[in-house]
Amino acid sequence: MPDQDDSLLLYINEAIATTRDKDTLFRNVTEKLRLIFPFDAITILTLDADHQYRRVFLRDYLGEVQLPYMAGNKPSQMPVENTPIETFIRQPHLQQFDLTELLKAYPDFQPFESLLAGGMRYLTVVPLRTSGRLVGLLSLVARRRPDFSPSDGDLLEKIGSLVAVAVTNALAFEDIARRQQETAMQLALNNALLSIKERGELFRTIATEINRVVPCDYFGVRVRLLTTPGRAFAEFGKDAAGHFVALDENRWDDLPNAEAARQAAADLFSKPGFYVGDNFDELAKHYDLMRYIREQRGTQSVLYAPLDVHDEQTATLILSSKDPFAFTEETLALMLNLVPQIQLAVQNVFAFEQIEALRAQLEQEKTYLLDEINTTGKFEDFVGSSAVMQQVQVRIAQVAPTDTTVLVTGETGTGKELVARAIHNLSTRKERALIKLNCAALPAQLIESELFGHEKGAFTGAHDRRIGKFELADGGTIFLDEIGELPLDLQAKLLRVLQEKEFERIGGRRVIPTDARVITATNRVLEDEVSAGRFRADLYYRLNVVPVRLPALRERPEDIEPLVRHFLDRLSRKLAKPVRGLRERDLRALRQYTWPGNVRELEHVLEQAVIVSQGAFLEFAGFSATRAPTAKPTDAAPLKTLKNQERDHILAALQRTGGRVSGPNGAAVLLDINPKTLEARMKKLGIRRTVGVEE
């Protein structure tokens, strides 16, 4: 039927010339073909220029046969070697085959097994040539043997030439569309780089844009130092709606020896490549990590593109998919073309986060720095020339230039913070802040957050990220006062910071290095605390590298007069009061007092005197009558030891407070001393809480 043949050829030619939509074009062509040639399924394969790989271009437009091996996403490329396609491309003309015979030559060829399972048996292969070049194959599959005449064969080959033109055009249009899509993707990535600074939002946008061109189920950037298995920088997976959501680093918890498994696979991240089909199966045999993501995540393809982010660390862009043939050489080439943009994104995030961290650190340091400007510790602040204070100054001068940990001990009010300031200001770290934390001033549950910081949402009330004291003190000095009050669980964490020079924020997973010099202070006897099990022995020895003991004021009575002159001068200027005289009897009383509150108590007594005095001399508001001895000891009367003097003083305070130690009406307030310190002194001196009863 020459007229019908010419009509069909004309129809196909017009369809090729007027239809740009691939699906519509080939659906119309196959429907027309079926009117003349009986078949049950149709497939068009395209070949690369070297005939090494094939791709399923179109298949089964009649919808009568569903091939299991093509369920889901279409395979991108499959090798020609060791498949029946090798036989087909050697013949220049139409060929007919019995599938049972083909399977004898190519056993276990899964597509043909699927066809036989669907009742298909006979295969007609038409070469697709244009300008003398083989670009693909048209395959017609039927349940019954087709009876083609020589003219039918000629017609099919002519149709094949037209279909080859249509395929070539469609591939060209696809290539143009792909290039436009890639250009749009690169433009979108550039816009994201310019407008988005937050890590999660930026890389979610990058993942979404890449997915438009290269469909994937996982997008990730992992960074690692050369000696580590790596950590997540940004990782996203698709949810049920197909949107990318951030993944939790803890998702590897059910992988046995997770760190070792990731370390073993680390070399894969260091070079560009993709693994699909059998190649991915081979990876799963050799790497526990690959086997795990295949079995637990359904992953069947992966792609790696290394990034150069400098700073002694490497990074890798990783894509994965549940499609066994998701990635190709073209896909890898595209990702490698995107590497400079993604490298820039990683570097920008590093820079933005570092700037933000520095900004937050500078804001929080501002308060400390302003305080330090007003309270700079120098040797001039150590008033007095007694031998014991000269020894303290020598020890400070010796230890200050080093980075050694220092433990300052002494009773309350002796000036331990002043020592910490002096050590800091005489050190090479003086350009950075001295960060202070009183371990007794906060509830135990808040001390960890103060020390190490926390991430947003780490616990109830954590509405924002908080920078901890150790992070603020990086490059400077951290002073932990009342270290003996630190809870045992935090003692272990502090020990780790001292040993490993790193920590993590509460709720965070990023290890933060620290270069903070640690100075601690306590009015407790830490050896006794260690013996009682209240303080870790290993932490005590780690802190007590260079001890600095401050003497009590009663141990240096010769320094009282210089201290009084120093405080009176400073307080008079601070309070805008006239400088008043000091009677000899008052000075003598000040010298004879035991000063359980030490220098701080002396300063408070003098401040009160400056405020309340009216005449030419300072008035001490009954200090001589109530605090100092009223009778001068005679030569015949034996002098009490300092220990007994202190004991009598504490007993007198307890007598006044009815035996109460702490609280607003307790002896500790009367004596201007920390309640726990008072209890420790009472225990050491054998004083019970019940007044008048001694052990």
LOKETI-750082 format. One record per residue (C-alpha): residue in three letters; x, y, z. Coordinates in pm, whole numbers, plus 32768, in hexadecimal, padded with zeros to 4 digits. Layout:
N
R   r   c1   c2   c3
R ALA    X    Y    Z
...
END
This chain:
695
R   r   c1   c2   c3
R MET 8000 8000 8000
R PRO 80EB 810F 7F7C
R ASP 7FF1 8229 7FB9
R GLN 7FC1 81C8 8125
R ASP 8138 81AB 8150
R ASP 8173 8303 80BA
R SER 805C 8391 8192
R LEU 80FA 8304 82CC
R LEU 8252 838A 826D
R LEU 81BA 84E0 8221
R TYR 80FE 84E1 836D
R ILE 8237 848B 8431
R ASN 8302 858F 8375
R GLU 8200 869F 83BB
R ALA 81EB 8636 8528
R ILE 8365 8656 8548
R ALA 835D 87AE 84A7
R THR 823F 883D 8577
R THR 824E 8793 86CD
R ARG 8352 87F7 87CF
R ASP 82C7 8737 88F8
R LYS 837C 85EA 8903
R ASP 826A 8526 89AF
R THR 8158 85A0 88C4
R LEU 822D 8565 878F
R PHE 8286 83FD 87D7
R ARG 8131 83A0 885C
R ASN 809B 840F 8710
R VAL 81AA 8358 8649
R THR 817D 820E 8705
R GLU 8002 821A 86E7
R LYS 8022 8244 856D
R LEU 8123 812F 8557
R ARG 803F 803C 8607
R LEU 7F33 806D 84FF
R ILE 801C 7FC9 8400
R PHE 810C 7EF2 84CC
R PRO 8080 7E1E 85E9
R PHE 814F 7E38 872A
R ASP 8107 7E3D 88A0
R ALA 8220 7F1D 8926
R ILE 831E 800D 889A
R THR 846C 808F 8917
R ILE 855E 818D 8887
R LEU 86C9 817A 88FC
R THR 87CA 8287 88B5
R LEU 8940 8246 889D
R ASP 8A67 8321 88EF
R ALA 8B5A 8383 87DD
R ASP 8C41 825B 8826
R HIS 8B23 8162 884F
R GLN 8BA0 8111 89AD
R TYR 8A65 8170 8A6C
R ARG 88F2 815F 8A2B
R ARG 87D5 8225 8ABB
R VAL 8662 81DA 8AC1
R PHE 85D4 8303 8A06
R LEU 8466 8299 89F4
R ARG 83A9 8159 8A3C
R ASP 8251 80B6 8A3D
R TYR 817A 81DE 89E0
R LEU 804B 80FB 89BA
R GLY 805A 80B4 8B2F
R GLU 801D 7F40 8B04
R VAL 8167 7EC2 8B91
R GLN 820D 7F37 8CD2
R LEU 8375 7EC3 8CE9
R PRO 83EA 7E8D 8E52
R TYR 8550 7EF3 8E0B
R MET 84DC 804A 8D9E
R ALA 8404 8098 8ECD
R GLY 8449 81E7 8F6F
R ASN 8540 82DD 8ED4
R LYS 85C4 828F 8D7B
R PRO 8727 8207 8D72
R SER 8809 8310 8CDD
R GLN 8911 823A 8C33
R MET 8959 80C8 8C23
R PRO 8A83 801B 8B84
R VAL 8A60 7F73 8A31
R GLU 8B75 7E75 8A70
R ASN 8B03 7D10 8AB6
R THR 8999 7D5C 8A57
R PRO 88C8 7D02 8921
R ILE 88F3 7E6C 88B1
R GLU 8A4F 7E05 883D
R THR 89AA 7D1C 8740
R PHE 88A7 7E1B 86CE
R ILE 899A 7F34 867B
R ARG 8A71 7E52 859F
R GLN 8953 7E20 84A1
R PRO 8908 7F3F 83AF
R HIS 879E 7EDF 836C
R LEU 865D 7E6F 8414
R GLN 867F 7D31 84E4
R GLN 8586 7C3E 857E
R PHE 85CD 7B64 86B0
R ASP 852F 7A5E 878A
R LEU 856A 7AC9 88F5
R THR 859C 7964 8967
R GLU 86BD 7941 8873
R LEU 8754 7A8E 88D9
R LEU 874D 7A29 8A46
R LYS 881B 78F4 89F4
R ALA 892F 79DB 8977
R TYR 88FA 7ADC 8A8D
R PRO 8874 7A21 8BBA
R ASP 87F0 7AEB 8CE0
R PHE 87B9 7C23 8C0E
R GLN 86AE 7CAC 8CEF
R PRO 85E9 7D85 8BF7
R PHE 85AA 7C5A 8B13
R GLU 8552 7B7E 8C3B
R SER 844E 7C81 8C9E
R LEU 83C1 7C85 8B3C
R LEU 83A0 7B0B 8B35
R ALA 82FC 7B14 8C8A
R GLY 81FE 7C09 8BF5
R GLY 81AB 7B20 8AD3
R MET 8285 7BD0 89D3
R ARG 835C 7AF6 88EF
R TYR 83B1 7B97 87A0
R LEU 8490 7CC5 8771
R THR 84BC 7D9D 863B
R VAL 85E5 7E8E 8644
R VAL 85F3 7FB6 8555
R PRO 8738 8081 8543
R LEU 8710 81F9 856C
R ARG 8800 82A8 847F
R THR 8822 840D 8418
R SER 892E 848A 8328
R GLY 89BC 832A 8327
R ARG 89F4 8328 84A2
R LEU 894D 822F 8589
R VAL 88AE 82F6 86A5
R GLY 87CF 81EC 873C
R LEU 86E8 80C1 8716
R LEU 8570 809F 86F4
R SER 84EF 7F58 878F
R LEU 8394 7ECB 874D
R VAL 832B 7DAD 8832
R ALA 8209 7CC0 87EA
R ARG 8167 7B8B 887C
R ARG 8136 7AF7 871F
R ARG 8239 7AD6 860E
R PRO 8211 7BFC 851E
R ASP 81FA 7BA9 83AC
R PHE 82BD 7CBF 8301
R SER 82E2 7CCC 8188
R PRO 8419 7D63 80E6
R SER 8354 7EA2 80A5
R ASP 82EE 7EAD 8214
R GLY 845C 7E98 8271
R ASP 84B3 7FB4 8184
R LEU 8399 8087 8213
R LEU 8409 804B 8379
R GLU 856D 80AE 8320
R LYS 84EE 81EE 827A
R ILE 841D 8232 83B1
R GLY 8557 81EC 847B
R SER 860E 82FF 83BF
R LEU 84F8 83F6 840E
R VAL 84EB 8389 8579
R ALA 8667 83B4 8589
R VAL 863B 8520 851D
R ALA 852C 854B 8624
R VAL 8608 84AF 8730
R THR 872F 858A 86CD
R ASN 8656 86BF 86D9
R ALA 85BF 865A 8824
R LEU 8719 861D 88B7
R ALA 8788 8771 8838
R PHE 8657 8818 88D2
R GLU 8696 8759 8A16
R ASP 87FF 87CC 8A15
R ILE 8795 8937 89E0
R ALA 8692 891C 8AF3
R ARG 8790 8877 8BDA
R ARG 888D 898B 8B9A
R GLN 8784 8A92 8BDD
R GLN 8726 89DD 8D1D
R GLU 8893 89C9 8D86
R THR 88C2 8B3C 8D3E
R ALA 878C 8B8D 8E0A
R MET 8810 8AB1 8F22
R GLN 8963 8B5F 8F25
R LEU 88B5 8CB2 8F2A
R ALA 87DB 8C41 904C
R LEU 8910 8BC9 9109
R ASN 89BB 8D18 90D1
R ASN 8887 8DD0 9150
R ALA 887E 8CEF 9283
R LEU 89ED 8D34 92C9
R LEU 89AF 8EAA 92B9
R SER 8871 8EB4 9388
R ILE 887C 8D95 9485
R LYS 8977 8D87 95A1
R GLU 88DB 8C86 968C
R ARG 8976 8B2E 9655
R GLY 883B 8A59 965C
R GLU 876C 8B39 957A
R LEU 8889 8B6B 9481
R PHE 88D8 89FC 944E
R ARG 876A 8995 9449
R THR 8741 8A8A 9329
R ILE 8875 89FC 927A
R ALA 87F0 8898 92A7
R THR 869B 88FA 9219
R GLU 8733 89A3 90E7
R ILE 881E 8882 909B
R ASN 86FE 878D 90C1
R ARG 8646 883C 8FA5
R VAL 8759 87D1 8EB5
R VAL 87EA 869E 8F63
R PRO 86D7 85EF 9029
R CYS 875F 8562 9170
R ASP 86DA 84E8 92BE
R TYR 87FD 8567 9390
R PHE 88D6 869F 937B
R GLY 89F7 86D3 9467
R VAL 8B3C 878C 94A1
R ARG 8C29 86E7 9598
R VAL 8D6D 877F 9614
R ARG 8E8E 86D6 96C2
R LEU 8FEF 870C 9737
R LEU 90E7 8623 9695
R THR 90F0 853E 97C7
R THR 8F7A 852E 9812
R PRO 8E54 8474 9775
R GLY 8DA0 85BB 9736
R ARG 8C6C 866B 97B6
R ALA 8B2E 86EE 971B
R PHE 8B3D 8854 96A2
R ALA 89E8 8851 95F9
R GLU 8917 8719 95B7
R PHE 87B6 86FC 952E
R GLY 86D0 85E2 94CA
R LYS 857F 85E3 941E
R ASP 8446 85BC 94EF
R ALA 8306 8514 947A
R ALA 829E 8651 93C3
R GLY 83E7 8662 9305
R HIS 846E 878C 93C8
R PHE 85CE 8795 9454
R VAL 85E2 878E 95D1
R ALA 8717 87A0 96AE
R LEU 879B 8650 9726
R ASP 880B 85FB 9886
R GLU 8974 8592 98B3
R ASN 88F7 848E 99AE
R ARG 8850 83C7 989A
R TRP 8988 82EC 9894
R ASP 8954 8274 99F8
R ASP 88D7 811D 9989
R LEU 8A06 80E7 98A5
R PRO 8AFF 8009 9962
R ASN 8C53 80B1 9983
R ALA 8BCE 81E2 98CB
R GLU 8D0D 82AF 98ED
R ALA 8DE6 8193 986B
R ALA 8CF5 8154 974B
R ARG 8CFE 82C0 96E1
R GLN 8E78 82D0 9709
R ALA 8E9C 819D 9628
R ALA 8DCC 8245 9519
R ALA 8E79 8397 953D
R ASP 8F5C 835B 9411
R LEU 8E2A 834A 932F
R PHE 8DDF 84B5 9385
R SER 8F35 852E 9318
R LYS 8F10 84F8 91A1
R PRO 8DF9 8546 90AA
R GLY 8D28 8422 9036
R PHE 8BD4 837F 9028
R TYR 8B68 821D 9076
R VAL 8A2E 8189 8FDE
R GLY 89A5 802E 8F93
R ASP 8AA5 7F1A 8FBE
R ASN 8BB3 8013 9024
R PHE 8AE6 807F 914F
R ASP 8AA2 7F14 91A7
R GLU 8C19 7ED9 91AD
R LEU 8C43 7FFF 929B
R ALA 8B3C 7F6B 937F
R LYS 8C03 7E28 938F
R HIS 8D42 7ED8 93FF
R TYR 8CC1 7FF8 94D9
R ASP 8BD9 7FD0 9602
R LEU 8B61 8135 95D5
R MET 8AED 80F5 946F
R ARG 8A45 7FB1 94D0
R TYR 8995 8065 95EA
R ILE 8909 8181 9513
R ARG 8897 8085 940D
R GLU 87E4 7FA8 9508
R GLN 8762 80B5 95F5
R ARG 872F 81E0 950D
R GLY 86EE 8136 93C0
R THR 8817 81E8 931F
R GLN 888E 8151 91D7
R SER 895E 8267 913C
R VAL 8A58 8363 91C6
R LEU 8B24 8481 9136
R TYR 8C50 8532 91D2
R ALA 8CE8 8682 9173
R PRO 8E0A 86F9 9254
R LEU 8E16 8867 92BD
R ASP 8F4C 8932 930D
R VAL 8EF1 8A02 9440
R HIS 9056 8A39 94C5
R ASP 9095 8A62 963C
R GLU 9136 8909 9657
R GLN 8FEF 8858 9615
R THR 8F45 87B7 94EF
R ALA 8DD9 87AF 948B
R THR 8D08 86DD 939F
R LEU 8BBE 8714 92EE
R ILE 8AF4 85D1 92FD
R LEU 89B8 8575 9240
R SER 8903 8429 9261
R SER 87CB 8391 91CF
R LYS 86EC 8261 91EA
R ASP 86FA 8248 906E
R PRO 8805 8145 9012
R PHE 886E 8213 8EDF
R ALA 8839 8376 8F5D
R PHE 898E 8405 8EFC
R THR 8A5C 840C 8DBF
R GLU 8BA0 849B 8D3D
R GLU 8ADA 85CC 8CD2
R THR 8A4B 85ED 8E32
R LEU 8BA7 85DB 8ECB
R ALA 8C2B 86DB 8DD3
R LEU 8B0D 87C6 8E2D
R MET 8B50 87A3 8FA3
R LEU 8CC3 87E3 8F6C
R ASN 8C64 8921 8EAF
R LEU 8B99 898B 8FDF
R VAL 8CB8 8945 90D1
R PRO 8D3F 8AAE 90D0
R GLN 8BEA 8B37 9130
R ILE 8BB3 8A36 9244
R GLN 8D17 8A6C 92C4
R LEU 8CC9 8BDE 92D8
R ALA 8B87 8B90 9393
R VAL 8C44 8ABF 9494
R GLN 8D54 8BC7 94BC
R ASN 8C50 8CDB 94DC
R VAL 8B97 8C1A 95EA
R PHE 8CDE 8BDF 96A4
R ALA 8D2A 8D53 968B
R PHE 8BCB 8DC9 96EA
R GLU 8BBE 8CDE 9815
R GLN 8D17 8D45 9887
R ILE 8CB9 8EB5 9866
R GLU 8B77 8E78 9925
R ALA 8C2F 8DB9 9A35
R LEU 8D31 8ECE 9A50
R ARG 8C20 8FD6 9A58
R ALA 8B6B 8F21 9B70
R GLN 8CB3 8EEC 9C25
R LEU 8D13 905A 9C05
R GLU 8BBF 90C9 9C82
R GLN 8BDB 8FED 9DB3
R GLU 8D47 9045 9DE8
R LYS 8CEF 91B7 9DEA
R THR 8C5E 91A5 9F47
R TYR 8D89 90E8 9FC7
R LEU 8E80 91D2 9F20
R LEU 8DD6 9306 9FAC
R ASP 8DE2 9267 A103
R GLU 8F4F 920F A0D8
R ILE 8FA5 9374 A072
R ASN 8F22 93E6 A1C4
R THR 8FB6 92C6 A28C
R THR 9109 9289 A1EE
R GLY 91E2 91BC A2D8
R LYS 9347 9233 A30A
R PHE 9447 9202 A419
R GLU 93ED 935F A496
R ASP 929B 92D3 A4FD
R PHE 9345 91E4 A5EE
R VAL 9367 92DC A70C
R GLY 945F 9285 A81C
R SER 95CA 9226 A830
R SER 95B7 90FD A91A
R ALA 9695 8FD4 A8CF
R VAL 956E 8EEE A884
R MET 94DE 8FE1 A782
R GLN 9630 900B A6DF
R GLN 963A 8E91 A6B1
R VAL 94E3 8EA0 A609
R GLN 955B 8FAD A519
R VAL 9692 8EE4 A4C0
R ARG 95BB 8DB1 A476
R ILE 94D2 8E7F A39A
R ALA 95F9 8F0A A2D4
R GLN 9680 8DA9 A2A3
R VAL 9540 8D06 A229
R ALA 949B 8E23 A166
R PRO 9568 8E07 A01F
R THR 9514 8C94 9FFF
R ASP 93CD 8BE9 9FA0
R THR 93D7 8B0C A0D3
R THR 9298 8ACB A198
R VAL 9298 8B84 A2E5
R LEU 91D8 8B36 A425
R VAL 91AE 8C63 A50B
R THR 9155 8C08 A672
R GLY 9106 8CD9 A7A3
R GLU 8FF2 8D3D A88A
R THR 8ECF 8E08 A80B
R GLY 8F1E 8F76 A7D7
R THR 9094 8F4C A7A8
R GLY 9095 8FC4 A63C
R LYS 909B 8E85 A56A
R GLU 8FF6 8F30 A440
R LEU 90FC 9042 A455
R VAL 9209 8F37 A42E
R ALA 9156 8EA8 A2FC
R ARG 9148 9002 A25B
R ALA 92B6 9042 A2A2
R ILE 931E 8EF3 A20A
R HIS 924B 8F3A A0D4
R ASN 92C6 909E A0A5
R LEU 9432 9037 A0C7
R SER 9407 8F1A 9FCA
R THR 941B 8F13 9E4E
R ARG 929D 8EF1 9E4C
R LYS 925F 904C 9ED9
R GLU 91D3 90C9 9D8C
R ARG 90AC 8FDA 9DB4
R ALA 8FA7 8FD9 9EC6
R LEU 8FB6 8F40 A01E
R ILE 8E6D 8E80 A037
R LYS 8DEE 8E41 A199
R LEU 8CF3 8D49 A225
R ASN 8C99 8D12 A390
R CYS 8C40 8BA3 A3AE
R ALA 8B7F 8BE2 A4EF
R ALA 8AA7 8CF9 A461
R LEU 89D3 8C24 A375
R PRO 88F4 8AF2 A398
R ALA 89A6 89B2 A334
R GLN 88C6 8981 A204
R LEU 892D 8AD4 A174
R ILE 8AA3 8ABE A1AC
R GLU 8AD9 89D3 A083
R SER 8A24 8AC4 9F9A
R GLU 8AF2 8BE5 A023
R LEU 8C37 8B27 9FF2
R PHE 8BFD 8A84 9EA0
R GLY 8ACF 8B35 9E09
R HIS 899E 8A94 9D6A
R GLU 88F1 8A79 9C1B
R LYS 8795 8B00 9BD8
R GLY 8692 8A07 9C54
R ALA 878F 893B 9D1C
R PHE 86A7 8947 9E4A
R THR 856D 89F4 9EC0
R GLY 85AA 8B69 9EB9
R ALA 86D0 8B59 9DC7
R HIS 8633 8C49 9CCD
R ASP 877D 8CB6 9C32
R ARG 88DD 8C34 9C09
R ARG 89BC 8C99 9D2E
R ILE 8B34 8CC2 9D20
R GLY 8BD6 8C28 9E56
R LYS 8CEC 8CB7 9F2C
R PHE 8DF3 8BC9 9E9F
R GLU 8D9E 8C39 9D3E
R LEU 8DB2 8DA6 9DA5
R ALA 8F01 8D6B 9E4E
R ASP 8FA1 8CD2 9D18
R GLY 90FA 8D6E 9CFD
R GLY 90CE 8E11 9E53
R THR 90A0 8DA0 9FBA
R ILE 8F7A 8D07 A074
R PHE 8F68 8D35 A1ED
R LEU 8E8F 8C37 A2A6
R ASP 8E55 8CB6 A404
R GLU 8DD3 8BD1 A51A
R ILE 8E3F 8AA1 A44E
R GLY 8DFD 89C6 A57E
R GLU 8C87 8A01 A54A
R LEU 8C88 8962 A3EE
R PRO 8BA7 882B A3DF
R LEU 8C54 86DD A3A6
R ASP 8BBA 86A2 A24E
R LEU 8C3A 87F2 A1D4
R GLN 8D8E 87AC A26F
R ALA 8DB1 868B A177
R LYS 8D55 876E A051
R LEU 8E47 8879 A0C5
R LEU 8F58 8773 A0DA
R ARG 8F16 8713 9F70
R VAL 8F39 887F 9F04
R LEU 9084 889D 9FBD
R GLN 910B 875A 9F29
R GLU 9085 8766 9DC4
R LYS 9060 88DE 9D92
R GLU 8F06 88B3 9CF9
R PHE 8D96 88A7 9D5C
R GLU 8C36 88A0 9CCB
R ARG 8B16 898C 9D0C
R ILE 89E5 88F4 9DB6
R GLY 890C 8869 9CA0
R GLY 8A22 8894 9BA3
R ARG 8AEB 8793 9AE1
R ARG 8C09 886E 9A6D
R VAL 8D4C 884A 9B30
R ILE 8DD0 89A5 9B85
R PRO 8F46 89C9 9BCB
R THR 8FAE 8AB5 9CE2
R ASP 90F0 8B6A 9D2D
R ALA 9091 8BFD 9E7C
R ARG 917E 8C10 9FA0
R VAL 90D3 8B96 A0DD
R ILE 90FD 8C3C A232
R THR 902D 8BB7 A352
R ALA 8FF9 8C29 A4B6
R THR 8F60 8B9A A5F1
R ASN 8F48 8BE1 A764
R ARG 8F18 8A70 A7A8
R VAL 902B 897B A7FB
R LEU 9017 88AA A6BF
R GLU 90EB 8792 A751
R ASP 8FDA 8761 A856
R GLU 8ECE 8770 A749
R VAL 8F82 8663 A682
R SER 8F9C 8587 A7B7
R ALA 8E29 85B4 A7F8
R GLY 8DD3 8553 A692
R ARG 8D43 86A9 A63C
R PHE 8E55 8708 A547
R ARG 8EFF 8636 A43C
R ALA 9069 85E7 A48A
R ASP 90CD 85EA A31A
R LEU 9034 8744 A2EB
R TYR 90DC 87C6 A428
R TYR 9235 875B A3AE
R ARG 91E8 87EF A256
R LEU 918C 893F A2F2
R ASN 9299 894B A3FD
R VAL 93BE 8968 A30C
R VAL 9432 8AB3 A39F
R PRO 938B 8B0B A4E9
R VAL 937E 8C73 A563
R ARG 9318 8C94 A6D0
R LEU 929C 8DE5 A74B
R PRO 92DA 8E24 A8BE
R ALA 91C2 8E8D A9A4
R LEU 91CB 8FF7 AA14
R ARG 9214 8F8E AB7B
R GLU 9356 8EEB AAFB
R ARG 93DA 903D AA84
R PRO 9371 9140 AB89
R GLU 9488 9229 AB13
R ASP 93C3 925A A9CF
R ILE 9287 92DA AA7B
R GLU 92F4 9446 AA90
R PRO 935D 945D A91E
R LEU 9215 93B3 A8BE
R VAL 914C 94A6 A991
R ARG 91FB 95D3 A8EE
R HIS 91C5 953C A793
R PHE 9051 94F7 A7C6
R LEU 900D 9648 A86E
R ASP 90A4 9702 A74A
R ARG 8FE4 963A A648
R LEU 8E97 9637 A703
R SER 8EA2 97AC A74E
R ARG 8EC6 97F7 A5DD
R LYS 8DC3 96F4 A577
R LEU 8CBE 976E A673
R ALA 8D18 98E0 A64D
R LYS 8D5F 98FF A7BF
R PRO 8E6B 99D5 A866
R VAL 8FA8 9928 A8DA
R ARG 8F8A 9906 AA54
R GLY 9090 98B6 AB57
R LEU 90C5 9764 ABFB
R ARG 90F3 9753 AD75
R GLU 9211 9681 ADFA
R ARG 9128 95BD AEDC
R ASP 904E 955D ADB2
R LEU 917D 94F3 ACEB
R ARG 91F2 9423 AE13
R ALA 909C 9380 AE2B
R LEU 90A5 9331 ACB6
R ARG 91F8 928B ACE2
R GLN 9183 91B9 AE09
R TYR 904A 9135 AD5D
R THR 9065 8FD6 ACC3
R TRP 8FAA 902D AB7F
R PRO 8EFB 8EE3 AB29
R GLY 8E7B 8F90 A9ED
R ASN 8FDE 9002 A99A
R VAL 9021 9125 A8AD
R ARG 8EB9 912E A831
R GLU 8E3A 9158 A994
R LEU 8F3A 926B A9D5
R GLU 8EC8 9323 A89C
R HIS 8D5A 930A A903
R VAL 8DA5 938C AA61
R LEU 8E61 94B3 A9D0
R GLU 8D52 94F9 A8CE
R GLN 8C4F 9508 A9E4
R ALA 8D2F 95F2 AAAC
R VAL 8D61 96DE A983
R ILE 8BE9 96EB A949
R VAL 8B74 9727 AAB1
R SER 8C8E 9807 AB31
R GLN 8C37 9974 AB6E
R GLY 8D5B 9A18 AC25
R ALA 8ECE 9A3C ABE6
R PHE 8F13 98D0 AC38
R LEU 8E89 9788 ABBC
R GLU 8D79 96ED AC90
R PHE 8D70 9572 AC94
R ALA 8C0C 9548 AD18
R GLY 8C65 9482 AE4E
R PHE 8D6F 93B0 ADA6
R SER 8E5E 93CC AED1
R ALA 8D55 9367 AFCD
R THR 8CBE 9241 AF15
R ARG 8DCC 91AF AE39
R ALA 8F1F 9208 AEC2
R PRO 8FA3 91A3 B018
R THR 8F40 92A0 B121
R ALA 9060 9255 B211
R LYS 91C9 9265 B1B5
R PRO 9273 9123 B220
R THR 9379 914D B32F
R ASP 94CE 90B8 B31E
R ALA 9468 8FBD B42A
R ALA 9334 8F43 B36F
R PRO 937E 8E31 B271
R LEU 9329 8E86 B105
R LYS 922D 8DAA B056
R THR 9294 8CF4 AF1C
R LEU 91F9 8D68 ADD4
R LYS 913B 8C20 ADC5
R ASN 90A1 8C58 AF1F
R GLN 905F 8DC4 AECD
R GLU 8FA2 8D5F AD93
R ARG 8EE9 8C52 AE53
R ASP 8E78 8D48 AF5D
R HIS 8E09 8E3E AE52
R ILE 8D31 8D3C ADA0
R LEU 8C9A 8CCD AEED
R ALA 8C42 8E35 AF3D
R ALA 8B96 8E5B ADEC
R LEU 8AD4 8D19 AE20
R GLN 8A6E 8D91 AF78
R ARG 89DA 8ECB AEDF
R THR 891C 8E0C ADD1
R GLY 8899 8CFB AEB3
R GLY 8973 8BF5 AE09
R ARG 88F8 8C4A ACA8
R VAL 8A0D 8C2F ABA1
R SER 896C 8C8F AA56
R GLY 8846 8D64 A9ED
R PRO 8811 8EDC AA0A
R ASN 8832 8ED1 AB87
R GLY 8947 8DCF AB93
R ALA 8AA9 8DE5 AC14
R ALA 8B34 8DD9 AAB0
R VAL 8A92 8F2A AA60
R LEU 8B0C 8FBC ABA9
R LEU 8C6E 8F48 AB60
R ASP 8C54 8FA0 A9EA
R ILE 8CC0 8E41 A984
R ASN 8C36 8D35 A89E
R PRO 8B54 8C47 A969
R LYS 8C05 8B12 A8E5
R THR 8D56 8BA9 A939
R LEU 8CD9 8BF2 AA99
R GLU 8C5D 8A8C AABF
R ALA 8DB0 8A0B AA4B
R ARG 8E63 8AE8 AB49
R MET 8D75 8A79 AC5E
R LYS 8DB6 890E AC0C
R LYS 8F2C 8948 AC0C
R LEU 8F1D 8A04 AD59
R GLY 8E34 8904 ADFB
R ILE 8D08 89EB AE1B
R ARG 8BA7 8960 AE0C
R ARG 8A74 8A20 AD9D
R THR 89E5 8A0F AEFF
R VAL 8A75 8B3A AFB1
R GLY 8B55 8AED B0D6
R VAL 8B73 8977 B090
R GLU 8CCB 890B B015
R GLU 8D3D 87C4 AF82
END
